[in-house]
C-alpha cells in the first residue's frame, strides 16, 4: 500500500505542474499497475507503460487534458492511511450518488472501481477517490 500511496501522491503533485508526461520511479507492483489500468480504462490518463531496466524502474504516465488544457483529474486522494481502511459494503455502493467521484476499492478480486464492485456484487476497502 505504501507504493500505491506514493504513486497517488506523485500523480497529485504532477497534475499541478501541467506536464503531459511524467516518470514515477517506484518499484513495479500489481496494485500500482491495477490502479493505473483503472485510470486508463476510466479515461483519466491517455496511457502508461511500465519501465524495467537495470538502473531505472517505474512507470511513465501520459495525462489527458480537456479542451482548455486542464488536466482531466480534478482531485485524487489516497483514502487508506496508516493501515486504517474504510470498509464499504455492497449496499453502500448502490446508494452512492453521481458526482461523488470514482471510488477505487481493494476487493477479493483485486482493485476495482465502485461500478465494477457492484457488478461483481462485492464490497471492499476504500483505497482512493478520483474526481
C-alpha positions, -999 to 999 in steps of 0.1 A, spaced: 0 0 0 29 23 6 38 22 -31 2 29 -41 1 59 -17 34 72 -32 20 67 -68 -11 87 -60 8 114 -42 32 119 -72 2 119 -96 -14 146 -75 18 167 -75 25 162 -112 -11 171 -121 -5 206 -107 27 210 -127 9 207 -160 33 182 -175 19 160 -202 41 130 -193 58 120 -160 81 93 -149 74 79 -114 104 60 -102 88 33 -80 92 -4 -78 66 -21 -100 37 -37 -81 4 -53 -90 -16 -27 -70 1 2 -88 -4 -15 -122 -40 -22 -115 -46 14 -103 -31 28 -135 -52 3 -155 -83 17 -138 -72 53 -146 -67 44 -182 -99 25 -186 -119 53 -170 -103 79 -193 -83 98 -166 -50 92 -184 -41 87 -221 -16 59 -215 10 44 -192 39 20 -195 60 1 -171 98 6 -173 121 -22 -161 157 -15 -167 188 -21 -146 190 14 -132 156 27 -139 123 11 -128 88 27 -126 60 40 -147 57 66 -174 22 82 -174 7 103 -201 -21 126 -188 -53 136 -205 -64 173 -208 -97 189 -216 -102 215 -244 -90 243 -222 -57 225 -214 -68 215 -178 -59 180 -165 -89 157 -166 -81 146 -130 -96 173 -108 -87 157 -75 -72 124 -65 -67 112 -29 -54 82 -11 -80 73 15 -63 44 33 -37 58 57 -17 42 85 -33 8 77 -67 21 86 -92 15 58 -129 24 54 -148 -8 46 -175 -2 20 -204 -27 19 -220 -35 -14 -253 -19 -2 -235 14 3 -222 13 -33 -257 13 -46 -265 44 -26 -236 64 -40 -248 94 -58 -235 106 -92 -209 133 -90 -192 119 -59 -163 107 -80 -149 73 -88 -142 51 -58 -114 26 -61 -118 -4 -38 -95 -33 -27 -117 -64 -30 -111 -101 -31 -110 -97 -70 -82 -71 -67 -86 -33 -73 -120 -25 -87 -140 7 -93 -172 11 -74 -191 2 -106 -171 -30 -112 -176 -39 -75 -214 -36 -79 -213 -58 -110 -193 -84 -90 -216 -79 -60 -186 -74 -36 -176 -47 -12 -141 -39 -1 -117 -14 14 -118 21 1 -84 30 -13 -89 61 -34 -114 87 -46 -109 103 -80 -129 133 -93 
